[in-house]
């Protein structure tokens, strides 16, 4: 059965909509990467197709429909996700999905089309799906996922009902890691903090120690950036940034470093650290770095992410990002 951690409010809302027969045919789930949007989409697909759901309207997880959906083995469940290289959702993918939408269910009560990372949809792809999103057939449910609704094309967003997912509290992630024996207590404390509300990110860190090692390299650069030349930074990050996915890992590390600095400099919050293992270095930096430079770095991050929609070398993006941060810090 599909497991959804820390999102009971969302599941209760979806159950209520189904009970009252008010579930929209086009939904968009928004929230951080790894908070359970895709798992919840599969859970909802199980719920509306389960042949043995209980009185509280929860899928049984045991009937043939639930098993097929959970294992992605049903011909009536389609999952579309960004291209592995560009990380964009392209028009050919969406056109194929729209064409497929004309067919009624083969084995389930309702077909479910899940589009992951809808914010990565190109304008062309977005325009090609507008009509079917606005008036989908009754036998079809569209579920889009996105990390942030403001990054989704407005024409897409206006045709979907938004379900917002909360960040998962640290204590829930900590308990989940220990319960599943994914990390010891000390590592679980660190991982539950740096995962920043994401059970998916926590799982990645717990399963792959190399990700933690790469993070330490990045945090060392960021907390000592004035000591490194552009060449040295490029050399240190060359093995870390070989794909666009790697670039987004770097971008996230910088965002959380920036978030900790903002918490101290702007909010005077010395307690709620994400990077708890680098707290001392970041506090020391906050006494040197101006608030205006922090906002400038925030804008630089946003502008760099926009460039990922184009065919730009990820190493080039990474180098330019660190170079830009160094330049900003030297100016202010």
C-alpha positions as CSV (number, residue, x, y, z in Angstrom):
1,X,0.0,0.0,0.0
2,X,1.2,3.6,-0.7
3,X,2.6,5.2,2.4
4,X,1.9,8.9,3.0
5,X,3.8,10.4,6.0
6,X,2.8,13.5,7.8
7,X,-0.1,14.6,5.5
8,X,-3.2,13.5,7.4
9,X,-4.9,16.8,6.8
10,X,-4.6,16.5,3.1
11,X,-5.8,12.8,3.1
12,X,-8.8,13.8,5.2
13,X,-9.7,16.6,2.9
14,X,-9.5,14.4,-0.2
15,X,-11.6,11.7,1.6
16,X,-14.2,14.4,2.4
17,X,-14.3,15.6,-1.2
18,X,-14.8,12.0,-2.4
19,X,-17.5,11.3,0.2
20,X,-19.4,14.4,-0.8
21,X,-18.9,13.7,-4.5
22,X,-17.2,17.1,-4.9
23,X,-13.8,15.9,-6.0
24,X,-12.7,18.2,-9.0
25,X,-11.5,16.5,-12.1
26,X,-8.4,18.6,-12.3
27,X,-6.2,19.0,-9.2
28,X,-2.8,20.5,-8.5
29,X,-0.8,19.4,-5.4
30,X,1.7,22.0,-4.3
31,X,4.5,21.8,-1.7
32,X,8.2,21.1,-1.3
33,X,9.9,18.3,-3.1
34,X,9.5,15.1,-1.1
35,X,6.6,16.0,1.1
36,X,4.3,13.3,-0.3
37,X,2.6,14.9,-3.3
38,X,3.1,11.9,-5.7
39,X,2.4,9.4,-2.9
40,X,-0.8,11.2,-2.1
41,X,-1.8,11.2,-5.8
42,X,-1.4,7.4,-5.9
43,X,-3.3,7.2,-2.6
44,X,-6.2,9.2,-4.1
45,X,-6.1,7.0,-7.2
46,X,-6.4,4.0,-5.0
47,X,-9.2,5.5,-3.0
48,X,-11.5,6.3,-6.0
49,X,-10.8,2.9,-7.6
50,X,-10.7,0.7,-4.5
51,X,-13.3,-2.1,-4.5
52,X,-13.2,-2.5,-0.7
53,X,-12.7,1.0,0.9
54,X,-13.7,1.2,4.5
55,X,-16.3,3.4,6.2
56,X,-13.7,6.1,6.8
57,X,-13.0,6.2,3.1
58,X,-9.5,4.9,3.1
59,X,-8.3,2.5,0.4
60,X,-7.9,-1.0,1.5
61,X,-4.5,-1.6,-0.1
62,X,-5.3,-5.2,-0.7
63,X,-7.8,-5.4,-3.6
64,X,-6.5,-5.9,-7.1
65,X,-7.1,-2.3,-8.0
66,X,-5.1,-0.9,-5.0
67,X,-2.2,-3.3,-5.7
68,X,-2.0,-2.5,-9.4
69,X,-2.1,1.3,-8.7
70,X,0.4,1.2,-5.9
71,X,2.8,-0.8,-8.1
72,X,2.1,1.4,-11.2
73,X,0.9,-1.7,-13.0
74,X,-2.5,-0.5,-14.2
75,X,-3.0,0.6,-17.8
76,X,-5.4,3.3,-16.5
77,X,-2.7,5.1,-14.5
78,X,-0.4,7.3,-16.4
79,X,2.5,9.2,-14.9
80,X,4.3,11.9,-16.8
81,X,7.5,13.5,-15.5
82,X,10.1,15.8,-16.9
83,X,12.7,14.7,-19.4
84,X,15.8,13.4,-17.6
85,X,18.3,15.6,-19.3
86,X,16.5,19.0,-19.6
87,X,14.1,18.4,-16.6
88,X,11.4,20.0,-18.7
89,X,7.9,18.7,-19.6
90,X,7.8,18.9,-23.4
91,X,5.0,19.3,-25.8
92,X,5.3,15.8,-27.3
93,X,4.8,14.3,-23.8
94,X,1.6,16.4,-23.2
95,X,0.2,15.8,-26.7
96,X,0.5,12.0,-26.2
97,X,-1.3,12.4,-22.9
98,X,-4.1,14.4,-24.4
99,X,-4.5,11.9,-27.1
100,X,-4.6,9.1,-24.5
101,X,-7.3,10.9,-22.6
102,X,-9.9,10.1,-25.2
103,X,-10.0,6.5,-24.1
104,X,-12.3,5.2,-21.3
105,X,-11.0,3.1,-18.5
106,X,-10.0,-0.5,-19.3
107,X,-10.0,-2.0,-15.8
108,X,-10.5,0.7,-13.2
109,X,-13.5,2.8,-12.3
110,X,-11.6,6.0,-13.2
111,X,-8.4,6.8,-15.1
112,X,-5.8,8.9,-13.4
113,X,-3.2,11.0,-15.1
114,X,-0.4,12.3,-12.9
115,X,1.8,15.1,-14.2
116,X,4.9,15.6,-12.0
117,X,6.7,18.9,-11.6
118,X,4.2,20.9,-13.6
119,X,6.3,24.0,-13.0
120,X,8.7,22.5,-15.5
121,X,6.1,22.6,-18.3
122,X,7.1,24.6,-21.3
123,X,4.7,27.3,-22.6
124,X,4.0,25.1,-25.7
125,X,3.2,22.1,-23.5
126,X,1.1,24.1,-21.2
127,X,-1.0,25.5,-24.0
128,X,-1.6,22.1,-25.4
129,X,-3.3,20.8,-22.3
130,X,-5.5,23.7,-21.4
131,X,-8.7,22.5,-23.0
132,X,-8.6,19.0,-21.5
133,X,-7.8,20.4,-18.1
134,X,-10.8,22.7,-18.2
135,X,-13.2,20.1,-19.4
136,X,-11.9,16.6,-18.6
137,X,-14.2,13.7,-19.2
138,X,-16.0,12.3,-16.1
139,X,-14.0,9.1,-16.3
140,X,-10.7,10.9,-16.0
141,X,-8.9,12.6,-13.0
142,X,-5.9,14.9,-13.6
143,X,-3.4,15.4,-10.8
144,X,-0.6,17.8,-11.3
145,X,2.2,18.3,-8.8
146,X,4.4,21.4,-8.3
147,X,6.8,22.7,-5.7
148,X,5.4,26.2,-5.9
149,X,2.1,27.4,-7.4
150,X,3.7,30.7,-8.3
151,X,6.1,28.9,-10.7
152,X,3.2,27.2,-12.6
153,X,1.8,28.8,-15.8
154,X,-1.2,30.9,-14.7
155,X,-3.4,29.4,-17.4
156,X,-2.7,25.9,-15.9
157,X,-3.2,27.0,-12.3
158,X,-6.5,28.7,-13.0
159,X,-7.9,25.4,-14.4
160,X,-7.0,23.3,-11.4
161,X,-8.1,23.2,-7.8
162,X,-5.0,23.6,-5.6
163,X,-4.3,21.3,-2.6
164,X,-1.4,22.6,-0.5
165,X,0.9,20.3,1.3
166,X,2.6,21.3,4.5
167,X,6.3,20.9,5.3
168,X,6.7,17.8,7.5
169,X,7.8,18.6,11.1
170,X,11.3,17.5,12.1
171,X,10.1,15.3,14.9
172,X,7.9,13.3,12.4
173,X,10.9,12.8,10.0
174,X,13.2,11.9,13.0
175,X,10.7,9.3,14.3
176,X,10.2,7.9,10.8
177,X,13.9,7.5,10.1
178,X,14.4,5.6,13.4
179,X,11.2,3.5,13.0
180,X,12.4,2.3,9.6
181,X,16.0,1.9,10.8
182,X,17.3,4.2,8.1
183,X,19.8,6.0,10.4
184,X,21.1,6.0,13.9
185,X,19.8,8.6,16.4
186,X,22.6,11.1,15.8
187,X,22.4,11.0,12.0
188,X,18.6,11.1,12.2
189,X,18.8,14.3,14.1
190,X,21.0,15.9,11.5
191,X,19.0,14.5,8.5
192,X,15.6,15.5,9.9
193,X,16.9,19.1,10.2
194,X,18.7,19.5,6.8
195,X,15.8,17.7,5.0
196,X,13.8,20.9,5.8
197,X,10.4,19.3,5.9
198,X,10.9,16.8,3.2
199,X,10.6,13.0,3.9
200,X,11.8,12.4,0.4
201,X,15.0,14.4,0.9
202,X,15.5,12.7,4.2
203,X,15.3,9.3,2.6
204,X,17.8,10.3,-0.1
205,X,20.3,11.4,2.6
206,X,19.8,8.3,4.7
207,X,20.2,5.9,1.7
208,X,23.2,7.7,0.1
209,X,26.0,8.9,2.5
210,X,27.7,10.5,-0.5
211,X,25.0,13.1,-0.6
212,X,25.9,14.1,2.9
213,X,29.5,14.3,1.9
214,X,28.7,16.5,-1.1
215,X,26.6,18.8,1.2
216,X,29.6,19.2,3.5
217,X,31.8,20.3,0.6
218,X,29.2,22.8,-0.5
219,X,28.6,24.2,3.1
220,X,32.4,24.5,3.5
221,X,32.6,26.6,0.3
222,X,29.6,28.8,1.3
223,X,30.8,29.4,4.9
224,X,34.4,30.2,3.7
225,X,33.6,31.6,0.3
226,X,36.0,34.6,0.7
227,X,38.9,32.2,1.0
228,X,38.4,30.5,-2.4
229,X,39.1,31.7,-5.9
230,X,36.6,31.0,-8.7
231,X,39.0,28.3,-10.0
232,X,39.2,26.6,-6.6
233,X,35.4,26.6,-6.3
234,X,34.9,25.2,-9.8
235,X,37.5,22.5,-9.0
236,X,35.7,21.5,-5.8
237,X,32.2,21.4,-7.4
238,X,33.2,19.8,-10.7
239,X,32.5,16.3,-9.4
240,X,29.3,17.4,-7.7
241,X,27.6,19.1,-10.7
242,X,27.5,16.8,-13.7
243,X,23.8,17.1,-14.5
244,X,20.9,19.5,-14.1
245,X,19.6,17.4,-11.1
246,X,23.0,18.0,-9.4
247,X,22.6,21.7,-10.0
248,X,19.3,21.7,-8.2
249,X,21.0,19.9,-5.3
250,X,23.5,22.7,-5.2
251,X,20.8,25.3,-5.5
252,X,18.9,23.8,-2.6
253,X,22.1,23.8,-0.4
254,X,22.7,27.5,-1.2
255,X,19.0,28.3,-0.5
256,X,19.1,26.6,3.0
257,X,22.4,28.4,3.8
258,X,20.8,31.6,2.8
259,X,17.7,30.8,4.8
260,X,19.8,30.3,8.0
261,X,21.6,33.6,7.4
262,X,18.2,35.4,6.9
263,X,16.8,33.8,10.0
264,X,19.7,35.3,12.1
265,X,20.2,38.6,10.3
266,X,16.6,39.6,9.6
267,X,14.5,37.6,12.1
268,X,17.1,37.5,14.9
269,X,16.3,33.8,15.2
270,X,19.3,31.9,16.6
271,X,17.4,28.7,17.4
272,X,15.7,27.4,14.3
273,X,18.7,26.3,12.3
274,X,18.5,24.0,9.3
275,X,22.3,23.4,9.0
276,X,22.8,22.6,12.7
277,X,26.2,21.2,12.1
278,X,27.4,24.5,10.6
279,X,25.6,26.8,13.0
280,X,28.8,28.3,14.5
281,X,30.2,29.2,11.1
282,X,26.9,30.7,9.8
283,X,26.4,32.8,13.0
284,X,29.9,34.2,12.5
285,X,29.1,35.0,8.8
286,X,25.9,36.8,9.8
287,X,28.0,39.4,11.6
288,X,29.9,40.2,8.4
289,X,27.3,39.8,5.6
290,X,24.9,42.6,5.1
291,X,21.1,42.1,4.8
292,X,21.1,43.8,1.3
293,X,23.6,41.2,0.1
294,X,21.4,38.4,1.3
295,X,18.5,39.8,-0.7
296,X,20.8,40.2,-3.8
297,X,21.9,36.5,-3.5
298,X,18.2,35.5,-3.2
299,X,17.4,37.3,-6.5
300,X,20.5,35.7,-8.1
301,X,19.2,32.3,-7.2
302,X,15.8,33.0,-8.8
303,X,17.4,34.3,-12.0
304,X,19.7,31.3,-12.2
305,X,16.8,28.8,-11.8
306,X,15.0,30.5,-14.7
307,X,17.9,29.7,-16.9
308,X,17.5,26.0,-16.3
309,X,14.6,26.0,-18.8
310,X,17.1,26.5,-21.5
311,X,19.8,24.2,-22.7
312,X,22.6,25.6,-20.4
313,X,25.5,23.5,-19.1
314,X,24.8,22.7,-15.4
315,X,28.5,23.2,-14.5
316,X,28.4,26.6,-16.2
317,X,25.3,27.5,-14.1
318,X,27.0,26.4,-10.9
319,X,30.2,28.2,-11.6
320,X,28.3,31.4,-12.5
321,X,26.2,31.1,-9.4
322,X,29.2,30.8,-7.0
323,X,31.0,33.6,-8.9
324,X,27.9,35.8,-8.5
325,X,27.7,35.1,-4.8
326,X,31.4,36.0,-4.4
327,X,30.9,39.2,-6.4
328,X,27.9,40.2,-4.3
329,X,29.7,39.6,-1.0
330,X,32.6,41.7,-2.2
331,X,30.4,44.6,-3.2
332,X,28.3,45.0,0.0
